[in-house]
Amino acid sequence: MKTIKTAVLCSGGGTNLQAIIDSAAAGALPHAELALVVGSKPGIYALERATAASIPSAVVARREHPDQAAFEAALCALLEEYEIEVIVLAGFLTVLSESFVKRYPERILNVHPSLIPSFCGDGFYGLRVHEAALEKGVKVTGATVHFVNEITDGGRIIAQKAVEVKEGDTPETLQRRVMEEAEWKLLPAALETVCKQLSE
């Protein structure tokens, strides 16, 4: 069975990365090979998670390159070195250019902590998404896994899962529930779906 070499790009603690690692360990990602973890800066905990799982890792930091083009050239070179076919953005806070995204059409996955098209687009990331949901008074939120294109949160939706908003929720409690009930389940499952299709 063909497996699809996958890179996970992270900027922080790597909780979504851990969900993917755990799914792979449980045998739930038979078509995905976790071949590389890329950190956007040194010292982030996601890199430690990669080491603990015996996944190769590297750092490509935007601030260490003179411009976006140089940063993306370094990232592309690394991805090509590891023969990466699918990319997962797991809390990766560096915006990728249209030219980069077009190199991997419908091969870059992102998880967004709302039900797109609600609370998405430029400026909506992290706690801001949950703050906006609470301000609006929605009763249901959730998470979306989508392909990445040149429009922020604009690519084709792969999967969504709804999560109840509870009385007394804070942005922090809502963020945690969305991660536990939606993101950590949706993202590995969506990755397997995409890799299975590519392997056929």
FENHUKA-V609449 format. One line per field, one symbol per residue. phi: phi as a letter, one per 30 degrees, with the letter a starting at -180 (. if undefined). psi: psi as a letter, one per 20 degrees, with the letter a starting at -180 (. if undefined). A space follows every 10 residues. Layout:
phi: ???
psi: ???
This chain:
phi: .dccdbcccb bbdiddeddd edddddicbd cccdcacccd adiddedddd ddchcebacb ceddbdaedd eddddddddd echdcbbccc icccdcdddd eddbdhbccb cbdadecdhb jeicahdedd ddddddidcb blbbcbdcbd cehcdedcab bdbdcceidc edddeddddd dbedcddddd ddeddddddd
psi: ppqppppppq ichkhhghhg gggghijjlh iponipppqi qqjqhhhhgg ghjkpqqrpo pgijqhrggg ghgggggghh hjlphqppon kojppqrhhg hihmpkjpqq pplrnpjqlr apinrbhhgh ghghhhkqip bbqppqqpai ppkirppgqq pqpppqpjqr hghgggghgg hfgiggghgh gggghgghi.
